[in-house]
């Protein structure tokens, strides 16, 4: 059994999609970010960066002690290896997926997260930040659009690279982006959105930028102002 520490953010939803696609047995443990669950000592033992998602695999393939992981890219890679699904086994196919997975965690996610913050959450408009991050997010959307020209999925067959990128394209409106500007990306996006497992993973999930506008001042302080807690010694 796998314990998944989860909240319905783009990074959390990557994992929800993977579990829905594979049917891998797991237990969801909600992490209430607005309540500060991510700073609790027990959670920090699993995820020292005080971020979701995180997980504990109580049945790792080596038969050893339970294995804790944080960082969504590392988790997707681990689970793809564990299940033998959504990651090619040949050298070139495997590395094609991995490089686009790393592209998402190192580029698309951070940049889209920044424009989302300055567009929606920031208490005051900062035109330079909005322009800078909107322009960079647009560039990254176009990188993905170019990659998807003439192919159904990012790295050949449907893979963890698609699962990683899709949740960061879902809130494109909050990113100040139009998918009409990126036709190959739009076609891919609509294809992924129609997958039964993706529909299941997103069932009941509200647009994060709409829901976060209703945050209390205390929730905003916790999410955007609280310092990283120290792990208990």
C-alpha positions as CSV (number, residue, x, y, z in Angstrom):
1,X,0.0,0.0,0.0
2,X,1.1,3.5,-0.7
3,X,0.2,6.5,1.4
4,X,-0.2,9.6,-0.8
5,X,0.0,13.0,1.0
6,X,-2.1,15.1,-1.3
7,X,-3.8,18.4,-2.1
8,X,-5.5,19.2,-5.4
9,X,-2.7,21.5,-6.7
10,X,-1.1,20.9,-10.2
11,X,1.7,18.9,-8.6
12,X,-0.7,16.9,-6.5
13,X,-2.9,16.3,-9.5
14,X,0.0,14.7,-11.4
15,X,-0.1,11.9,-8.8
16,X,-3.9,11.6,-8.9
17,X,-3.7,11.1,-12.6
18,X,-1.0,8.4,-12.3
19,X,-2.9,6.5,-9.7
20,X,-6.1,6.8,-11.7
21,X,-4.3,5.6,-14.9
22,X,-2.7,2.6,-13.2
23,X,-5.2,1.6,-10.5
24,X,-2.3,1.2,-8.1
25,X,-3.6,0.7,-4.6
26,X,-3.1,3.7,-2.4
27,X,-4.5,5.7,0.5
28,X,-5.0,9.5,0.1
29,X,-4.0,11.5,3.2
30,X,-5.2,15.1,2.7
31,X,-2.8,17.9,3.5
32,X,-4.6,21.1,4.3
33,X,-2.2,23.7,3.0
34,X,-4.2,26.6,4.2
35,X,-4.2,25.2,7.7
36,X,-0.5,24.6,7.8
37,X,-0.4,20.8,7.8
38,X,2.7,21.0,5.6
39,X,4.6,22.5,8.5
40,X,3.8,19.7,11.0
41,X,6.8,17.7,12.3
42,X,5.4,14.3,11.1
43,X,4.9,15.6,7.6
44,X,8.3,17.2,7.5
45,X,9.9,13.9,8.2
46,X,8.5,12.7,4.9
47,X,8.7,16.0,3.0
48,X,11.5,18.2,4.5
49,X,10.7,20.9,1.8
50,X,7.2,21.3,3.4
51,X,5.5,20.8,0.0
52,X,3.1,18.3,-1.4
53,X,2.8,15.8,-2.8
54,X,4.7,13.2,-0.8
55,X,4.3,9.5,-0.3
56,X,5.3,6.4,1.6
57,X,5.6,3.1,-0.2
58,X,5.0,0.4,2.4
59,X,5.8,-2.3,-0.1
60,X,8.9,-1.3,-2.0
61,X,10.2,-3.7,-4.6
62,X,13.3,-4.4,-2.6
63,X,11.3,-5.8,0.2
64,X,12.9,-3.4,2.7
65,X,11.6,-0.8,5.1
66,X,8.9,1.6,3.9
67,X,10.3,4.2,1.4
68,X,9.4,7.9,1.7
69,X,9.6,10.2,-1.3
70,X,8.9,13.8,-2.0
71,X,9.1,15.9,-5.2
72,X,6.4,15.0,-7.8
73,X,8.9,14.3,-10.6
74,X,10.9,11.8,-8.4
75,X,7.6,10.2,-7.3
76,X,6.4,9.7,-10.9
77,X,9.7,8.2,-12.0
78,X,9.7,5.9,-9.0
79,X,6.1,4.7,-9.6
80,X,6.7,4.3,-13.3
81,X,9.6,2.0,-12.5
82,X,7.7,0.2,-9.8
83,X,4.7,-0.6,-12.1
84,X,6.5,-0.9,-15.4
85,X,4.0,1.6,-16.9
86,X,4.2,4.9,-18.7
87,X,8.0,4.9,-19.0
88,X,9.8,3.1,-21.8
89,X,12.4,0.5,-20.9
90,X,14.7,1.1,-23.9
91,X,17.5,3.6,-23.4
92,X,16.4,6.2,-25.9
93,X,12.7,6.1,-25.1
94,X,13.3,6.2,-21.4
95,X,15.5,9.3,-21.6
96,X,13.1,11.1,-24.0
97,X,10.5,10.9,-21.3
98,X,12.8,11.8,-18.5
99,X,14.2,14.9,-20.2
100,X,10.6,16.2,-20.7
101,X,9.7,15.3,-17.1
102,X,12.7,17.3,-15.9
103,X,11.8,20.2,-18.3
104,X,8.4,20.4,-16.6
105,X,9.7,20.3,-13.0
106,X,12.5,22.7,-13.8
107,X,10.8,25.1,-16.1
108,X,7.1,24.9,-16.9
109,X,6.0,24.4,-13.3
110,X,8.1,27.1,-11.6
111,X,7.4,29.7,-14.3
112,X,3.7,29.0,-14.5
113,X,3.5,29.1,-10.8
114,X,5.1,32.5,-10.7
115,X,2.8,34.1,-13.2
116,X,-0.2,32.4,-11.4
117,X,1.0,34.0,-8.2
118,X,1.5,37.5,-9.6
119,X,-1.6,37.4,-11.7
120,X,-3.9,36.1,-9.0
121,X,-2.5,35.9,-5.5
122,X,-0.2,38.9,-5.1
123,X,-1.8,41.7,-2.9
124,X,-0.7,44.3,-5.4
125,X,0.0,44.2,-9.2
126,X,3.6,44.2,-10.1
127,X,3.7,44.9,-13.9
128,X,7.3,44.0,-14.4
129,X,6.8,40.6,-12.7
130,X,3.6,39.9,-14.6
131,X,5.1,40.8,-18.0
132,X,8.3,38.8,-17.3
133,X,6.6,35.6,-16.1
134,X,3.8,35.8,-18.7
135,X,6.3,36.1,-21.5
136,X,8.4,33.2,-20.2
137,X,5.4,31.0,-19.7
138,X,4.2,31.8,-23.2
139,X,7.7,30.8,-24.5
140,X,7.5,27.5,-22.6
141,X,4.0,26.8,-24.0
142,X,5.4,27.3,-27.4
143,X,8.3,24.9,-26.7
144,X,5.7,22.3,-25.9
145,X,3.6,23.2,-28.9
146,X,6.6,22.7,-31.2
147,X,7.4,19.4,-29.6
148,X,3.8,18.2,-30.1
149,X,3.8,19.1,-33.8
150,X,3.2,15.8,-35.7
151,X,2.9,13.6,-32.6
152,X,0.1,12.6,-30.2
153,X,2.0,12.8,-27.0
154,X,5.1,14.6,-25.7
155,X,7.7,11.8,-25.8
156,X,6.1,9.3,-28.2
157,X,3.5,7.2,-26.3
158,X,1.5,8.6,-23.5
159,X,3.8,8.8,-20.5
160,X,4.6,10.4,-17.1
161,X,5.8,13.4,-19.1
162,X,2.3,14.0,-20.2
163,X,0.9,13.5,-16.7
164,X,3.5,16.0,-15.4
165,X,2.8,18.7,-17.9
166,X,-1.0,18.5,-18.2
167,X,-1.9,19.9,-14.7
168,X,0.3,22.9,-15.4
169,X,-1.6,23.7,-18.6
170,X,-5.1,23.3,-17.1
171,X,-5.0,26.8,-15.4
172,X,-3.8,28.5,-18.6
173,X,-6.3,31.3,-18.0
174,X,-4.7,32.2,-14.7
175,X,-1.3,32.1,-16.5
176,X,-2.6,34.8,-19.0
177,X,-2.3,32.3,-21.9
178,X,-4.6,31.3,-24.7
179,X,-4.3,27.8,-26.1
180,X,-5.5,29.1,-29.4
181,X,-2.0,30.6,-29.8
182,X,-0.6,27.0,-29.6
183,X,-2.7,24.7,-31.8
184,X,-0.7,21.5,-31.3
185,X,-0.7,22.1,-27.6
186,X,-4.4,22.7,-27.6
187,X,-5.1,19.5,-29.5
188,X,-2.9,17.5,-27.0
189,X,-4.6,19.2,-24.1
190,X,-8.1,18.2,-25.3
191,X,-6.9,14.7,-25.9
192,X,-5.5,14.3,-22.4
193,X,-8.6,16.0,-20.8
194,X,-10.8,13.4,-22.4
195,X,-9.0,10.4,-20.9
196,X,-11.2,8.6,-18.4
197,X,-8.5,8.5,-15.7
198,X,-7.9,12.2,-16.1
199,X,-11.6,12.9,-15.8
200,X,-11.6,10.8,-12.6
201,X,-8.6,12.5,-11.1
202,X,-10.2,15.9,-11.7
203,X,-13.6,15.0,-10.4
204,X,-14.6,17.6,-7.9
205,X,-11.5,19.7,-8.4
206,X,-12.2,23.4,-8.5
207,X,-10.1,25.9,-10.6
208,X,-7.3,26.7,-8.1
209,X,-7.1,30.3,-9.1
210,X,-10.8,30.8,-8.5
211,X,-10.8,29.0,-5.1
212,X,-7.7,30.7,-3.9
213,X,-9.2,34.1,-4.4
214,X,-11.5,33.2,-1.5
215,X,-8.7,32.5,0.9
216,X,-8.8,34.1,4.3
217,X,-6.0,36.5,5.4
218,X,-4.7,33.7,7.7
219,X,-4.6,31.2,4.9
220,X,-2.7,33.7,2.8
221,X,-0.2,34.2,5.6
222,X,0.3,30.5,6.0
223,X,0.7,29.9,2.2
224,X,2.8,32.9,1.3
225,X,4.3,34.3,4.5
226,X,5.1,31.5,6.9
227,X,8.8,30.6,7.1
228,X,9.8,27.0,6.6
229,X,9.5,25.1,9.8
230,X,12.4,23.2,11.3
231,X,12.3,19.4,11.6
232,X,12.1,18.3,15.2
233,X,15.4,16.8,16.4
